[in-house]
């Protein structure tokens, strides 16, 4: 007779309905990271509509106001910048441009890179060689040099920033997708689809892409953090987003001359960059396990045991 105490309890109805949400709730670091990212996204969506005018209104009497001084109002709780504009409002408004550049870059790079990778991995040697040589050409140029040339010719703006950063990130998705496709195409369900007479497009979209997608999503989450840092570096060097648009990287650059007299001008946007990047890295580690059928059982077992 088996020991009933060792039997794993059946998952609840809620756990069966929302398995990923349940697993995310059990991992406190991942849950807090996701919550932080949701708040930042809400700031990016609604911040400019609610605080856009406040973020651009100048008050020279309040220039370089120290943080935590509420004499000028709640908006100056994080201090004021060199033109007397409240740092809190500017940080919230700057989230839109920062997230727009990062999300746009990752989306363009993943779509283009994954498409080329699927073609290179499935359509044969000649197509693969041509696409991989294109990736080698892109990777042979330093990303900073490409950014300087493109932004100098086209001018610094959000669309141009997305374009130049996406070009430098395409090889990451291309090579990863191609490697995954070369392995997946040898599996029995793909061979069965070929024998049944399925077209190349149907095999790629219906059979191979769903298997490759979790890996791409995990890479995109990590790449989101990298693109944020890259945009901040370019803005810090003066070749990124220019006023009147504002990003956290641009705010760090504008606060650089005041590091010894008004440290908060560069500290708060730098802190938000660190928090967002750390949250993305922690969430990507959770997603790497949650989206992998071979490892998901670890989170499911933990969720069921704690439930």
N, C-alpha and C positions, 0 to 999 in steps of 0.2 A: 504494500500500500504506500503510495507516494506521500511525502510530507507536504501538506497543504501550505505550510508556512513559507516554503521556498517558491511557491507559484507567484509569478509576476501578476499584479492586479491588472485587470482589463482597463484600457484607457477610457476616460470619461467621454461623454458626448461632446463636450466642449473641446477636448483634446483631439477628437477625431475630426471635428469640423474645422478647427483652426490649429493645425499641427505646428506650423511655423511660428505663429503668434505665441503658442504655449511654450515652445522651446525657447523663444526669445525672452519670454518673461522669466524663465528659470535661470537664464544666464544674465546676472545682474549687470555686469560690465557692458555686455552687448545691448541690453535694454536701455541703460542710461545713455549709451552712445547714440542709439537710434532716437531717443527722446531729444537729445541735444541737437541732432541733425534736423529733426522735425521743427524744432523751435527756430533754428537758423533759416530753414526754408520758409517758414511763416513770416519771419522778418523780411526775407527777400521779396516775398509776394506782396505783403501789405505795408511794409515799412515806407516805401516812397510815397504811397498814397496818403498815409497818415502823418508822416513827419518830414515830407519833402521840403516844404517851405521853412520849417524850423531848422533843418540842416543847412540851409543856404543863407539864412538871415545873419547878417554881420552885426556885431556889437563891440566896437573897439574898446569900450570900457571894460569889457570882460575878456579881453585877449589873454591867453595863457592862464585862465583861471584855474586854480588848483582843484583837484578832485575832492569829492565829499564836502564841498562847500555849497549848501543849499540856499545861500543868501540870494542867489540869482534865479532860483527855481529848480524844480526836480530835473530838468533837462541837463543841468550842469553838475549832476552828481558825479560824473566821470571827468569833470573839468571842461575847459574851453580851449579851442585851438588858437593859432596865431592871429586869427581875424575875429575872435570872439564868438565863434560858432560852437554850439554844444557838441561835445564829443559823442555822447550817447546817441543823439539823433543821427549824427554822421556815420557812426558805426552801423546802425540799423539800416540806413539808406544804402551804404556801401555794400551791404550783403547781396543786394540784387546784382550789381555788376560783377562781383566776385563769383557768385554762384552761376551767373549766366555764362561767363567765360569758361569756367571749369566744366559745366554741364554741356555746353555747346561743343567744346573741344573733345570731350570724351565721346559724345554721341557721334560726331562726324568721324573721328578716328576709328571707333569701334565698327560703325556701319561699313566704311570703306575698307578697313583692314580685314574684317571678318568676311566680307564678300570676296575680296581677292584671295584670302586664305582658303575659302571653300573651293574656289575655282582651281587654285594651285594644287590643292591636295587631292582633288578628285578627277580632274580632266586630263591628266596625263603629263608626261615628261616635258614636252615642248612648252606647253602653257605654264607649267610650274617653273621652268627655268627662266622664262621671260619675266614672270611676276617676281620671282626671287631676286633677279638682277635689279629690278626696280627698287626693291627694298634695300638692297646693298648700296645703291646709289644714294638713297635718302640717308642711310646710316653713316655713309662716308663723310658727310658734312656735319661739322659741329652744330648742334641745335641752336646755340647762342648766335653763331654766325648767320645761320639762316634767318633767325628772328631779326637780327639787326638789318640785314639786307632787305627783307620783305617789308618790315615796318618803316624803313627809311624811304623805300620807293613808293609804297602805298599810303603811308601815313599811319600814325598810331590811332586805332579805334577798336571798338569791341569786335566787329566782324573780322577785321584784319588780324587781331590777336587770336581769335578762334582759328582762323585759317592757318597761321604760321605754327601754332602749337599743335594743331591736328596733324599737319604734315609730318612733324617730328615724332608723333606717337603712333602713326599708322603701322610701321614695321613691327611693333610689339604685338598688336592684334593679328597681323598677317602671319607672322611666324608661329605664334601659338595656335592659331586656328589650323594652319596647314599641318602642324605636327599632330594635332588631335584627329584631323580628318584621315591622315595616313594610317592611324591606328584603328579608327572606327570603321573605315571602309572594308576592313578584313573580317568584321564580325559576321555572324551567321545571319542576323536579321537583314543586314544590308545585302548580303549575297542572295538571300531569298528574294528580296525585292528585285534584284537584277534578273534572276531567273524568271520571275513572274512578268517581266517585260516592262517594268516601271521606267519612266523617262529619267534622264539625269537630273532635271530640275526637281522632279517629285522626290527622288531619292535624297537629294541634298537638303531640301526644305523640310520634308516630312520625317526623314529617318536620321540624318546626320546632324542637322542643326540643333534639334532638341537635346542631343547628347553633349554637344559642344557648348551650348548656351550657358550652363552654370559656370564653367571655367571663365568664359568671357565676362560674365557679370562680376565675378570675384576680382578679375584683373581690372575691370572698369572702376570698381570701388577703390582699389588701391591707386589707380591712375588718377582718379579725381583729386586725391590728396596731392599727388605729384604735380598736377597741372596748377593747382592753387599755389603751390610753392614756386613754380616756374613763372606764373603771372606776377607774383609778388616780387620775384627777383628782377624781372624786366621792368616793372614799375619803379622799383627801387633804383635801378640804373638810369631811369629817365626815358626809356624807350617803350614804355608800356602805355596803359590807359592815361589820358591826359584830361585835366579839368575842362569843362565842368563835370564830367563823369568822375566818380570816385570809387576806388576799391580799397580794400584793406592794405594791399601792397603800396598803393600810392600814398595812403595816409602814413605808413611807416616812412616812406621816402620824404614826405613833407615834414615829418617830425624829427628827421635826422639832425638838422642844424640846432635843435633845441634840446638835445639829449642831456646836457649838463644843467639846463635851466628849467625845462618843462618836460620831464621824462615821460609824462603820461601821453604826450602826443604820439609817440611811437610805441609805447608799451601796450596800450589797450588793443589797437589793431593787431599787433604782433601776438598778443595773448589769444585773440580770437582765431588767428591762423593756426596756432599751436593746438588749441582745443578742437577745432574742426578737423585738423589733420589726424590728431590722436583718435578722435571718435570714428573717423573713417577707417583707420587701421584696425581698431578693435572690432568694428562691425564686419570688416572684410574677413577677419580671422574666423568669426562666427559663421559667416556665410559660406566660407570654404568648406566647413564641416556640414552645415545644414543642407547645402545644395548637392552634396556628394552622396549618392545612394549607398556607397560602400562604407561611409563613416557616419551617416545620419543616425544610425541606430544608437550611437553613444548619447546623443542629445535626447532621442526619444525615450531611451531607457531611464535617463536621468529625470526627464519630465514625468514619466509614469511613476517612478519611485517616489518623487517628491509630491506627486498629486495624490 
